[in-house]
Every structure is written in structure tokens, then in C-alpha cells.
Amino acid sequence: MTVQQDRVFDVVYEAHRLTVDTGVPFEEFRRRYEEAVPALDRVVFDRLIQESADWATVLGAADRNAPHGFVIFWSLDNSEIMGLSGDTWRSVQYLMGNHTIAQRMFHHDPAVMEYAPLRTTIYEDQAGAARFAIDQPSRQFAAFGNPAITEVGIELDRKVAALLDFLGAPVPAQLVESE
């Protein structure tokens, strides 16, 4: 539901936070995740921007940088800053995505960048195992009310499912059953 009042749009949508108990120690899962989802190669993409590269070249560079469809654009080790308060939980948050996939939504509505890249968190539970948390992409992008954007959101659900499967983590049914 979208409500407009005085040039302000209030879009209400249902979010689904999916939390996966990986059953793997925190540091091991974090290492595997960061190997599967490497950091954006800024040197390469800065050069492409400087050269005004054509889109086909950008697509090829993105494919090489993102072996499982995603790169890390940003990360923050929450453990370090929160540890200053005496908290001992281990937690890292990421902005994970693929700008060439996001472009297919951005083309229709630049506001999609509110949710692209995807925000993910890996944190330690009481037993020391890693948990992986993400809001279901298709739910976020469906809120734009554009079938083309929704379709890409569903594709992102599938890509997150494939990544979790590659990492040996349980795959939430919601990621493979979304419509």
C-alpha cells in the first residue's frame, strides 16, 4: 500500500528477515563467505569508469569479480566497535550485491538503491556457531510495484539460495519458493 501526502510517499510492505543457523564456527563461515563473495575490485572498476568503458566490458569484469554472483561493496566488523562496551559477540555486516544486476532495476526506478546492495550480517550465536541474516530480496523489491523490478528481486532470492547452498548452509524455502 502506498499513501501520498504532501509530496511524501509512505510505502508499507512486509519484510522477511531470514536467519540461517549455519552450524559452522563463526570464523570459518566468515572466511568461506568472504572467499565466495570477494570485495569489489575497485582498481578495475575505477579504471572502467575513468575509461568510460562500454557496458559489455563492465558485465565481463563483474562476472570475473563475482564468481557466485555477488561482491562485497562494504563491510564493518561490529565486534571491534561494540567490544569497546564490553560486549563479546562476534558480528560482521556487509553490503553484498552486483551492480550489473542492480542496474536492471535502477533502469526502472533509481530508488531501488535503498535495498541494493543487499545488507547481510554474519553473527555468532551462544554456541559459537555462525548465523547468516538477510532480508528476503524479493519482498523488498516487490514493494516498488513494478513487475520488472519484482522479477529481479526473485532472481536475487535464487542467487542468495545458490550462495548459501555453495557455502553448505541450509537454504530457506522462502528463497526458492518466492513468486
N, C-alpha and C positions, 0 to 999 in steps of 0.2 A: 504494500500500500504506500502510495506517495501522496503527501499532503504539501500543498504550496501555500505559503502565507508570506506576504511582504518580501518577495524575492528569496525566500528561504525554502528549500525543499527538504522535507523530513521523510526519508525512505526507511520503512520498517521492514526488516527481513529476519528470518530465522537463521541463526548461526549454529553450526555444529562443531564443537571442539572435539577432535578425535585425539585420544591419548592411547599410545601403544606401549604396553609393557614388553620391552624387547627381550627381557631375560638375560641380557648381556651386561657385564660390568660397564659402568659409565665411561671410563676412559677408552675401553675397547670399542664401544659403539660410536663414541665421538670420533675416534681415529678412522674407523671404517666409513662413517658418514662423510667426513671431510676428504677422504680419498675418493669416494664415489661422486661427491659434489665438490669439485675444486673451486678455488677462488676465481673470480673473473680475471682473465689475463688483461690487466689494464694497459700494459705496454702495447699489446696487439691492438686492442680496441681504440686506444688513444691515437695510434698510428692510422688506423682506418678512418677515424674522424678527421684527423689532420689532412689525409689524402682525399677526403670526400669519396670514399670507396662506394662502389655500386652495391646494391642490396644482395646480389648473389654472392659477392665476396664476403659480406657480413654474415650471411647464412652459413657459408662454409666455415668461417672462423668460429662461429658459435657452436657448430656441430663438433668441431675438433676440441673446443674448450669444455664442452659439456657431454662427456661420454654417456651419461644416463639422463640427459635432457635438461639438467639444471646446473647452475653455477651459484656460488655464494657471492653476493654483492656486498655483504656487510656481516660482521659478527661481533658479539660482545660477550665476554666471559663474565657472567653475573657473579660468579663465585668470588672473583677478586674484589669487586666493589662492595658486595654485600658482606664479605668476610670481615670487612672493617668494623661491622656492627657486632661481630661475634658469631654470626650465622655460619654454619659449616656445610650447608647444602652445596652440591656442585650443580651448576646450571649454565648453559650457554644458549644464547638466542641468535638466530640467523635471519637474514633476508635472502631467500633462495628463489631463484627463478630462471627465466630465459627470456631475454629481451626480444628475441625474434618471435617467440610465442605471444608475448605481451603486445607486440606491435599489431597482431591480428585483432586484438580487442581495442587497443588505443586508436586504431584506424576509425572505429565507430564512435568512441567516447573516451577522451583523454582522462576522465575521472576514474577509469579503471585502475589507474596507477595508485589509488588508495590501497589496493589489495595486491598489486603486482610490484615487486616480487612478493612471494608468499612468506609470511612470518612463521618460523618454526622454532621450537625450543626442545633441547635435549636436557633433561634434568635427572638427578639421582633420586631414587626412592629410598625409603627407610632401610631396605635390604642392600643398598648399594648398586642396584640394577638401574640401567638407563631406561628412561621413558621418553618417548618422542611425541610431541604435541604439535598439532596443526589444526587450523580451522579449515573445514572442507571447502576447497576452492569453488566447486560448482554452486554452493549456497551463496557465497559472497558475490560471485559474478552474475548469478541469476537475478539478483536484486536490481540490476540495471535494466531489466525488462526488454532486452534485445536478444532475440534468438541466436544471432551470430556470436555474441559475447557469451551467452549461456553455453553454447556448443564448445567453445574453447575452455570454459570452466570445467565441463565434463571431461574433456581431453586431459586437463591438468589433474583431475581426480585419478584418472587411469595412470598417468605418469608417476604420480606420488605412490600409487599402489605398486607399480613396477619397481620403483626405487626401494620401497620397503621390502618387497619380495627379494630383490637382489641382496639387500642387507641381511636377509634371513630373519626379518622381523614379521610378526603377524600382520596381515593386511586387513584393515577394517572393511567389512562387507559394504559399507556405505560408499567406499571409493570405487567399487566395481559394479555396484547396482544403481548408481545415480542415473537419473533420466534427463 
